Amino acid sequence: MVAAETKAGAAPVGADTDGRRFSLWKQIIEPVKPFLEQVAVQMAEQVHAFHPEIVPYTRYALTNQGKQLRPVLVALSAGAAGNVSDSLVQVAVIIEMVHLATLVHDDVMDEAVIRRRRPTLAANWGNQISVLVGDCLFAHALRLAASFPSPDICRAVASATNTVCSGEILQTHQRRNFEFTRTQYFKVLEMKTAELFALSCELGASMGGASRVCGLALRKYGLCLGTAYQVYDDCLDLFGSEAEVGKSLGTDLASGKLTLPVLVVLEQAMGEDRARMREFVEHWEPNLLPNVLELLEKYEAQQASRSIIHRYLDLARQTVRALSDSPSRTALVALADFLGQQTDTLGTPA
């Protein structure tokens, strides 16, 4: 599964399906496998950069990585630009650490108790510790970014972190806001999720020696792929299985987040159906999920969401197909194809 790192980062179940996905994923990351191994080593080393008394917390946070999708994008973008250097390993570590910090804070805000089939940091040690650990991870990531000779890396990481956190604030403001529009929804997705995808591609490209045109194309690829991924992740929370997701379904509804499938219903439904959907969101209980799924099916919300995911994936492919041919460019296209396949099998038995 593509996805890294949020609900969709959970490993899929079902022997045949899992085997096919794992095989395809291995093919995609084969060009950058040594790079990812170096990233994993450096991530483990970062644990010891913190005060000894908080090492158990930082180790817990830093060892809960998914498929390292953002490091994959760093390496593939550098490869598409022409050069994967050793310094890119630290860039990937920085971006992954920022991402993991956002997950720690997300779990506090969402009152989540499970992530990737294990208790969240907050579930183990409480919200106060978790918020401060997330802050430590952000600070350490920026410290690493500041160690580069040029301030450009640190500026880019700080700017992206600001964008991600701002996107989370905007989403928080819109919880249970039934005037929330599709335009606003995609703006939030671009800020809170796609920005780190774009940063991964942008820094990989620039440090790989990309031209300005190539760098802009790869950044756009990251924005499109990241947006498609987050829509997929939002759909997985409704149409996936608990075994696949790794926690209870409907967590977005529980926190009042209006994701694309719900927006599709709210845009189309009139009268009683619209009132029912509002009631489900305002007074969410897990036993309401079948009622929500009934409305989503009635208004073909899953099909509409799939179509939009594919639209973003098509845009992602178009941007990189204009680049020079290389194994990395091929892998970037395959990554979009992979998410497309995941989207098409969403909600089907494993």
Residue pairs with C-beta under 8 A, 6 or more apart in sequence:
1 8
1 9
1 10
1 11
1 12
1 21
1 25
1 67
1 342
2 8
2 67
2 69
2 229
2 232
2 335
2 338
2 339
2 342
3 9
3 66
3 67
3 69
3 229
3 232
3 233
3 339
3 342
4 66
4 67
4 68
4 69
4 70
4 229
5 65
5 66
5 67
5 69
5 70
5 99
5 103
6 66
6 103
6 233
7 233
7 236
7 237
7 240
7 245
7 246
7 247
7 251
8 229
8 232
8 233
8 236
8 245
8 342
9 66
9 67
9 116
9 246
10 116
10 117
10 244
10 245
10 246
10 247
11 18
11 246
12 18
12 21
12 244
12 350
13 241
13 243
13 244
13 350
14 349
14 350
16 350
17 345
17 350
18 350
21 342
24 334
24 338
24 341
25 67
25 338
27 334
28 72
28 331
28 334
28 335
28 338
29 36
29 72
29 331
30 331
31 75
31 76
31 79
31 327
31 328
31 331
32 72
32 75
32 76
32 79
32 84
32 328
32 331
35 71
35 75
35 84
35 88
35 89
35 92
36 68
36 71
36 72
36 75
38 86
38 89
39 68
39 71
39 89
39 92
39 93
39 96
40 65
40 68
42 89
42 90
42 93
43 62
43 65
43 93
43 96
43 97
44 62
44 63
46 58
46 62
46 93
46 97
46 140
47 55
47 58
47 59
47 62
48 55
49 140
50 58
50 136
50 140
54 133
54 136
57 121
57 125
57 129
57 133
58 133
58 136
58 137
60 121
60 124
61 100
61 101
61 103
61 104
61 121
61 133
61 134
61 137
62 97
62 100
62 137
64 100
64 103
64 115
64 116
64 118
65 96
65 100
66 116
68 92
68 96
69 197
69 229
70 92
70 95
70 96
70 99
70 196
70 197
70 200
71 92
71 93
71 95
71 96
71 200
72 335
73 197
73 200
73 201
73 204
73 222
73 225
74 88
74 91
74 92
74 95
74 200
74 201
74 203
74 204
75 84
75 88
75 92
75 204
75 328
76 204
76 328
76 331
76 332
76 335
77 200
77 201
77 202
77 203
77 204
77 205
77 208
77 210
77 218
77 221
77 222
77 328
77 332
78 84
78 85
78 88
78 204
78 205
78 207
78 208
78 328
79 208
79 326
79 327
79 328
79 329
79 331
80 205
80 208
80 210
80 214
80 218
80 320
80 323
80 324
80 326
80 328
80 329
80 332
81 204
81 205
81 206
81 208
81 209
81 210
81 214
81 215
81 218
82 208
82 209
82 210
82 326
83 207
83 208
83 209
84 208
85 207
85 208
87 148
87 207
88 203
88 204
88 207
88 208
90 144
90 147
90 148
91 153
91 203
91 204
91 207
92 200
93 144
94 141
94 144
94 145
94 153
94 157
95 141
95 157
95 196
95 199
95 200
95 203
97 137
97 140
97 141
97 144
98 137
98 138
98 141
98 157
98 160
98 161
98 164
98 196
99 196
100 137
101 134
101 135
101 137
101 138
101 141
102 134
102 164
102 165
102 168
102 192
103 115
104 120
104 121
104 122
104 130
104 131
104 133
104 134
104 137
105 130
105 131
105 134
105 168
106 112
106 168
107 115
107 120
107 121
107 122
107 123
107 130
108 122
108 127
108 130
108 131
108 134
109 168
109 172
109 255
110 251
110 254
110 255
111 122
111 255
112 120
112 122
112 123
112 247
112 251
113 119
113 120
113 122
113 123
113 247
114 120
114 123
114 246
114 247
114 248
115 246
115 247
116 246
117 246
117 247
120 130
121 129
121 130
121 133
122 129
122 130
138 161
141 157
141 161
142 154
142 157
142 158
142 161
145 153
145 154
145 157
145 158
146 154
148 154
152 206
153 203
156 199
156 202
156 203
157 199
160 195
160 196
160 198
160 199
163 191
163 195
164 191
164 192
164 193
164 195
164 196
166 191
167 187
167 188
167 189
167 190
167 191
167 192
167 193
167 195
168 192
170 184
170 187
170 188
170 191
170 192
171 188
171 192
171 257
174 180
174 184
174 188
174 258
175 255
175 256
175 257
175 258
176 256
176 258
176 281
176 282
177 258
178 258
178 266
178 278
178 281
180 258
180 263
181 263
182 260
182 263
182 267
185 258
185 259
185 260
185 263
186 227
189 226
189 227
189 230
189 231
190 223
190 226
190 227
192 230
193 226
193 227
193 229
193 230
193 233
194 222
194 223
194 224
194 225
194 226
194 227
194 229
194 230
195 223
195 226
196 226
197 222
197 223
197 225
197 226
197 229
198 219
198 220
198 222
198 223
198 226
199 222
200 222
201 218
201 219
201 221
201 222
202 215
202 218
202 219
202 222
204 218
205 214
205 215
205 218
205 219
206 215
210 218
214 323
217 319
217 320
217 322
217 323
218 319
218 320
218 323
220 315
220 316
220 319
221 316
221 319
221 320
221 332
224 312
224 313
224 315
224 316
224 319
225 312
225 313
225 316
225 335
225 336
225 339
227 312
228 309
228 310
228 312
228 313
228 316
228 336
228 339
228 343
229 339
231 259
231 260
231 305
231 308
231 309
231 312
232 309
232 339
232 342
232 343
232 346
234 252
234 259
234 260
234 261
234 305
235 259
235 260
235 261
235 302
235 305
235 306
235 309
235 343
235 346
236 244
236 245
236 346
237 245
237 249
237 250
237 251
237 252
237 253
237 259
238 249
238 250
238 252
238 253
238 259
238 261
238 289
238 292
238 293
238 296
239 261
239 293
239 296
239 302
239 346
239 347
240 249
240 346
240 347
241 249
241 350
242 248
242 249
244 350
248 286
249 286
249 289
250 284
250 286
250 288
250 289
250 292
252 259
253 262
253 280
253 281
253 284
253 288
253 292
254 284
254 286
256 281
256 284
258 266
258 281
260 301
260 304
260 305
260 308
261 296
261 301
261 302
261 304
261 305
262 277
262 281
262 292
262 296
262 301
264 296
264 299
264 300
264 301
264 304
264 305
265 273
265 274
265 277
265 295
265 296
265 298
265 299
265 301
266 274
266 277
266 278
268 299
269 277
269 295
269 299
273 295
273 298
273 299
276 291
276 295
277 292
277 295
280 288
280 291
280 292
280 295
295 301
296 302
302 346
302 347
306 343
306 344
306 346
309 339
309 340
309 343
310 340
310 343
313 336
313 337
313 339
313 340
313 343
316 332
316 336
317 333
317 336
317 337
320 329
320 332
320 333
321 329
321 333
323 329
